[in-house]
Amino acid sequence: MAIYHATVKAFSRGKGHSSTAAAAYRAGIVINDELTGIKHDYTRRSGVASVDMLAPQNAPEWARDPVACFNRSEMAETRLNARTARELEVALPAELNEAQRRALACDLGQMLVDRYQVAVLVAVHEPDKKGDERNHHVHLLMTPRQIGPEGLGARACAEFDARGGAGPEAIRILREAVAERINSHLERAQVAERVDHRSMAKQAHAAEADGHIGFAAVLAREATQHEGKAATAMRRRGEDSERGTVNNQIQNANRIELRDYLERLEKEGRVMATPRSHTQEAAQRERLVAVGKEVRQPHLGQFAVAPPRARTRPVSVAQRAGRVGSGASRFPPSLKPALMKAASRLRSKVANKQADEAMARYEAEIEQLEMEARRVWLEGIDATVRQSLSTVAKLFDMSSRAGAYTHRASYRNDMRELHSSLKQVARDTTRWERRLQAEVKADISLTEAKMKLEIWERKNPKPSLWSGSRRDWAQRRRSGEERIERRRTRRDAARLATGPEAQVKYARQAATSVEALDKLAASMLKRYPITADTAQPHKSQRSGTTPTRTLTEQLTRSGQQVSQGKQRGPCL
């Protein structure tokens, strides 16, 4: 189905944004920023389907060149916190072909030109190879000022920054206009799908008011958060992100809630078969008939719960009967009980299948979390630290705990928190060792830079005063000296990170993370008990073993080691 997505973004120089860099990245071109001297080269990037530059009719010729246009726009803004560009990002329907998507993108760009009198870079991007294949979208990068015959003029899109609710209202109006353009192109391409700019809550209320109970139940779900490029990259690498974790929880909760809601509707008798004249197939058939195409009549026993047509007024029963025939649009009364049962069974089957799939993914995620947590415990945490965490060891000794509490949603959240805490302990307890290794690498890098410069000076003696190569020789020597200075700065920073104060800081961080992990493991043992927990004590708690040092004693010992020099080993 067609998915609606339209967001407005502002680029601010105060946040380090650059319109020339944004234009070069979106168009896949090279732009030399005349203000800063930085070269933005994105000619090697892939995924750019088409690039167009639009401007008002009376604009100068340079306004249709992205390199000249955004360079002049950058130089026209003098404030340190100036707004350098605005962008409207819109999802393009996957149901359209490449030419139709480009036409839609240019139509949206021309709408912005006519509405705000700005120049617009229209860059259509293809889906990422590792992402959703339907993710066709367009970046509409706008200049921050209007463009007329004299060039850049007054500030554009000022209504977006208005206060008192006027700014969000202006963006809502723009989103509605975008939806109208998309639906117009979908209708022109004879695609039955439509998009809706309203929130899912408003769409659900409208569907319920029209009697589409099933469609309202699908829409009445909690919306997921936009993950962004950083979280998306982490998901593709198989890593967890905060927003990705939240979205997974929301999606699983939505599936379970939808299944329960449909079962409750079935018990109340509110799930009914949709009349044949109300289905999506009937709507498609009517549109094809309107354009003069012959269509095949669907099977009479076809049932569906279809959404209402986008942006159309309700049609009365009498009007509908006059259009498609008074007798063909209603089922015989004798078939209504059978149709209700068939639709109810169909909805229950679909809901149960979705719930089973969600449960299978839920159990697989818990198993994966347990394996990753065990790997971090055994490979990433030092043995001396593991000895002080008997509660965590007890969690990993009992493999039947996951099977006993898989049905509880809180168990997965606690396993995620346990996995995150284990990784934090592994990072904190090895930070001192990693800082020492970074210092050694920095020393080696500085020595290599010095030796390289000395070798070059021996092979290339300083030219005479009137030699033509003296300038080139001085420039290359200066480059070598600057390289040495950069590496010396990194070396000094690495040494500072391994000083006595830093060592005490690392020890405190490690003690804090270990203590938090110990408390989390103890609470999980209390919330998810099994009989094996009390059957026999853990091997580190049996009589005759030496009790481990407390975290306070370990921290004190780490502080005493500062005076003895830089010690290697776990930071505890």
N, C-alpha and C positions, 0 to 999 in steps of 0.2 A: 504494500500500500504506500501511497505518497506520504512522506513525512515532512512536517513543517518545522523549519528552524530559521529564525532571523534574529540576529543580534547586532547591536550598535556598539562600536568601540571607539574610544578617543585616544589619540597618541599625544603624549605630553613630553616636552623636552626636559621638564623637571624630573621625570622618571627614567630618563635615559633613552627615550624613544626617538626615532629618526624616521621621517617620511621617505627619505631617499632609500634607506635600508629596507623599509617596508615595501616600497614599490619594486625594488630590485628583487627581493625575495619572492613576492607574489607573481611577478612577470617572468622570473627566471632570466634576468638580464644583468648587465654590469652597469653600475652608476657610480661615477666619481663625485663624491660630495664636495662641492666647491667651497662650502663654508668650513668644513673640518679637514678636508684633504684626505679623508678616508675613502678607500675604494671598496665598494660593495659588489662583489662578484658572485652571482648565483647562476651562472650559465650552465653549471654541471648538474643542477638539480633537475629531477624528473617530476612528472605528474602535472605539468602545465598544459592543458588542452588547447587554450586559445587566449589571446591577449588583445584587447581593444582599448583605445583611448578616446573618450568622448568629451566634448566641450560645447558651450553655447555657440550659436551660429555667429555672433558678432565678436567672438573671442579671437585673440591673436593666434597666429599659426603655431607658435611655440607651445600653446596650451594643449595641442594634440600630440606632443612629444613627451613621454613620461620622464625622460632624463632632464630636459630643459624645464618642464613644468614644475616638478617637485624640487629641483635645485632652486628655482626662483622663489618657490613657496617657502623653503627653509630660510633663505636669505632675507625674506621679507619680515620674518618673525624675529624680534630683537630681545624679547624677554627671556629670562632663564627658565621660566615655567610656562612658556608659550605652548599653545596647542598647535601641533604641526600637521595634523591630518585627522580625519574621521573615516571610519570604515563600517560598511554594512555587509555582514556575512550572511548568505542565504543558501539553504540547501536546495539543490535542483532535483526535480523528480527523476528517479531512475527509470520510470516508464517512458521517458522521452529519449530520442536518439541524440547523437552528438550535435548534429546541426540544429535540432530543435532546442537543445539546452543552451547553445550559444545564442540563438535568437532570443530566448527568454532572458538570458543574462544581459544582453545589450538593451533589451526593452526595459529591464529594471534600471540599468545605468542611465538610459535616456530619461526615465521618470525622475531620477535624482537630479539630472542636469536641468530639466524643466522646472522642477519644484524649488531648487535651492540655488540655481545659477552658478554651479561649480563645475570644475573639470573632474572627471571620474575615470579611474583606471579599472577596467573590467577584466579580471583574471579568473578564468574557469579552471578549476583544479579537478583532477581525476581521483578516484579512491586510491588510498594507499594499498600497496600489494599485500601488506600484512593486516589490513583493517577490513572494514565492512565494504563489500563491493558495491553497495548502493550509495556510498558517501560521495556523490557528485555535489560540488558546491562552488559558489562564486564569491570572490572577494571584490567588493566595490569600494575602492580607496578614493576618498574625496579630498579635495584641497580645503584647507580651513577657511579660505576667503573666497568671496564671489569673484568671478572673472568676467570682465566686460571689454569694450574696445580699447580702454586704456590699460588693461592688464588687471592685476590683483586689486580688489577693492575692499568693501566692508566685510566684517566677519560673517560667515555663513552658518546656518543651522543653530542660530542663537537660541531658538525655542527649546532645543534639547537640554540646555543648561538652566532653564527657568526654574524658579522655586515655587513652593506652594502647590506642588502636584502638577504644574503645567508641563514640566519636562517629561515625566513619564507618560502623560496624556499625549504629547506630541509623538513620542516613540510608539505608543499604541496605535495612533492614527497611521503612522508609516507602516507598521506591521500589517495592519488591515489592508492598506493599499498594495503591499507586496503579495498578500494572499490572493487578492482579486486578480492581479496580473498572472500569478501562477495558475489559478483556476481557469483563466481565460485561455492560456496556452494549452492546458490539458484538454479543455473542451475543443479547441481548434485541432488538436492531434487525435480527437475521437477516443480519448482515454476516460474511462468512467470514474477514476479516482479523483478525489478533491481534497484540498487541504483546508485547515481551519486555524486561524490565528488565535482563537480564544484558548484560555487555559482548559485543562482537562476537567476541572471541577465544573466550570460553566457549561462545557459540552455535555457532561454527564447529567446536569440538571435539565438541560434542554432535551436530551434524549429521553429522560424519564418522563418529562412533561408530554412528550409526543407518544408515549406508550412503548418505547423501545427499551424494555427492562433489561434484557440481556446485554445490549450495547452500553447501556448506562452502567451496568455492573463492571464491564471491562474498562470503562473510562474512569470510574470512581476508584482510582488507585493512587498511591502516593508517587509523586514524580521523583525521578532520580536526579542526581546532581550532575552538572556538566563537569567532566573529568579534566579536560584540558590536555595539552600536548605532553606535559610531563608525566601525568598519571597514565595516559594512554601508552607512552613509551615503556613505562614500568610494567604495565599489563602484558605487553608484547614480549618483554623479556622474562615473563613468568614471576615478576616480583609483585609484592603487595603494596598498595598505596592507600592512604587514608580515605580518599574519595571512592576509590574502587571497592574497598571493603564495605563502605556505607552503601554503595549502590547494590552490591551483591545481597546485603541484608534486606534492602528495600524490595528488590525483585523477588526474593524468596518469600518475604512476608506478603507481598501482593498476590503471589500464586496461591498461597494457603488461604488467604482471606477471600479470594475469588471462588475457590472451591467451596468453602463454607457458606458463602453467600448464595451460590447457585443451589446448593443442597437445601438451604433454608427456603429459597423461592420455590423449589420443587415440592417441598412439603406443604407450602401454602397454596400451591396450585396456580402460581403466577407466571410460570414459564409456559408459554403457548406457542403454537406453530404460527409462523408469519404467513399471511395470505400470499398467494402467488403473485398478485399484482403489486405487493409491497416489497418484494425482494430486490436485491441489487441487480440480479439478472434481468428483471423486468425494467428497471431503470435504463440499463444498457440497451435493451431491445428497443425501448421508446426512442432513445437518442439516435440509434442506427436507422430506425424507420424515418425519423425526421430528416435525415440526410439522404434518404432514398436508397438505402441498402437493404437487401433481403436478409432476414435472420431466421434461424431455426428455432422453432418453439421448444421451450424446455419441457422436461418430463413433468407430469402432473404431480408426482409424489415427491417433489423437491422442496425441502424446508430449509430455512436459514433465519438467523436473527441479523438483520442488516441495519446499518446506520442510516439516519435520515439524510436526504440530499442536502449538500452544503449550499447555504445561502438561497433557499427557496421558501416561499410562503406555503403554509399548510393548505392542502387541497381537500375540499369537502368530499364526503362520500358520493354525493350526487354528481359533482363535477367529475370525479374519477370514474364513476359508472358511465357517464356520458361519453367519456373519452375512450375507454377500452371495452365497453359493452357491459350492460347491467347484470348479465348472468355470469360472465366469465371471471369476474373479480372476486367472487365469494364462494367459499366451500359449502357443499351441502351440509345441513345440520347433522345428518347421520354420521358424517366423517369427523366431526369436531372432536369427540372423545379419543378416537384413535390417533388423530393428528397430535393432540395434546400429549398423549403418552409417548408417541414416537419422538417428538421434539424434546420432551423431558429426558428420555433415555439418551438421546444424542448429546444434550448439554451435559448430563452427568458423566457420560463416557469421556467427553473432551476434558471436563474439569478433572476427573480422576487421572487421566493420562498426564495432564500437566502437573498434577500434584505428585504423581509417581516419578516423573522426570526430575522435578525439583528435589524430591527426597533422595534420589540417586546421586544427584550432584552434591547435595548436602553431605551425604555419607562419604563420597569420594574426597570432598574438601577436608573433612575431618581426618581421614586417613592420611592425606597428603601433609596436613599440618603436623600430625603426630610423627611422621617420618622425618620431616624437616627439623622439628624440634629435637628429636633424638640425635640427628646428625650434628646439629649445632652443639648439643650437650656433650657429645663424645669427641668431636673434632675441634670445636672452636673454643672450648673452655678448659683451662688448665686443670690437671688432676688435683692439685692442692686446693683449688677453689671448689671443685666438686665435692671434696671431703667435708666442706663446711655447709653443704646444701643437701642434707639427708632427706628433706621433704621432697625436693625435686627428684632425687634418685628413686624415692618410693613411688612417685607418679609413673616413672618410666619402667619400673619393675613389674607393674600390674597392667598387663595388656588387655584384661577383661573390662577395664573401666570404661573405655570408649563404647564397647558393645552394650554396656548396661545403661548408659546415659546418652546414647545417640539421639534419642527422641526429644531431648530437651534442647531448645534453641540456645539457651544460655551456655551450654557446654561448648558449642562452636566458638562463641565469642570469647570464652575463657581460654580456649586453646589458641586462638589468635593472639590474645594478650600474653599468654605464656611464651609463644614463639617469638613475639616481639621483645619480651623481657630477656629471653635467652640471648638473642642477638645483641641486645644492649649490653648485657654482662660480658659477652665475648668481646665486644668493641672496647669497653671500658677497662677490662683486665689486661688487654694486650696493647693498650694505647702507648704505654711507656716503651715497650719493645719496638713498636712501630715508629715512634719518634726518634729512638736511637738509630734505627736503620735509615730513617730519612736524613739524619744528621750525617751519617757516614756517606750516603749517596751525594749529599750536597758538597761535602769535602772533596770527594772524588771528582765531581763535576767541575768545581772551581779549579782544582789542580790541572785537569785536562785543558781547561780554557787557557790557563797561564802557559802551559807547555806548548799549546798550539800557537799562541802568539809569539813565544820565544823562537820556535822553529821557523815560523814565517819570517821573523826579523832577520834570522841568520841567513835564510835563503834569499831575502830581498833587502839588501842594504838600502839605507836612506839615499835617495837620489840627490844630485847636486841642486843648488839653488835655482838654476835656470833650466833645469830639466823639465820637459813637458809632462813626465809621469809623476812629478813630485806631488801634485794635488791628489791623484788617484792613490798614491802610496799613503798619504796622510789620511785619506778617507777610510781606506781599508784598515789601517792601524787604529784609527778612532773606533771603528766598528768592533775590533777585537777587544779594545779596552772597555767599551760599553758592555760587551758580553761578559767580561770578567766582573765588572761592577754589579751586573744583574745577579750573577751567580754568587757573588760575595754577599749580597743582600739576602738571598735565599739561605745561604749557609748561616748567616748571623741569626736569621729568624728560626732556623732549625736548632741552633745552639740554645737560643732563648727558650724554646719549647722543651728542652731537656734539662733546664736548670733546677735548682732545689725547690723553688716555689712551685714550678710546674709539676714536679714529682709529687709534692704534697697534694696539689690540686687533683692530679690523676688518681691518687690513692683515695681521696675523699669521694670522687665520682664513682670509683669502682665499689667502694664500700656501700654507697647509697644504692646503686643498682643491684648489688648482691642482696642487700637487705630487702629491697622491694620484691625481688624474685622469690626470696624465702617466704615473705608474707603472702604472696600470690599463691605459691604452691601449698602453703598451709591452709589457706582458705578453700582451695580446690579440693584438698583432701577432706575438708569438713563438709563441703557442699555435695561432693560426689563420693561418698564412702562405699566401700565394698568389704566383704567379709575377710578378704586376704589382708586388709590393712591391719587387723588386730590379731591375725593368726600367728604371726611371728614378726619380731622387730627387724628393721633393716640391718644389714651387716655392719653399718657404721655405728649403730646404736646398741649392739650386743655387749654384754659384760666382758671386761677384759681388754677392750679397745681403748686407745688413748683419746680423750675428748678433744675435739678440734678447737682452735683458738677462736675467740669471739671476734666480731668485726672491729670492735674498739681496740682490742689488743693488736690486731693486724694493722690497723691504721697507725697506732703508736709505733709499732716496729718499723713501718714504712718511713715514718718521720725521722726515726733514729738513723736510718740508712742514708739519709741525705748527706750527713757529715762524712760518711765513708766513701763518697764518690757516687758515680752513676751506676746503679745496680741493674742487672738484667733479670728478667723473669716476670711473672704475673704481677700486676700492679695492685697488690694487696699486702 
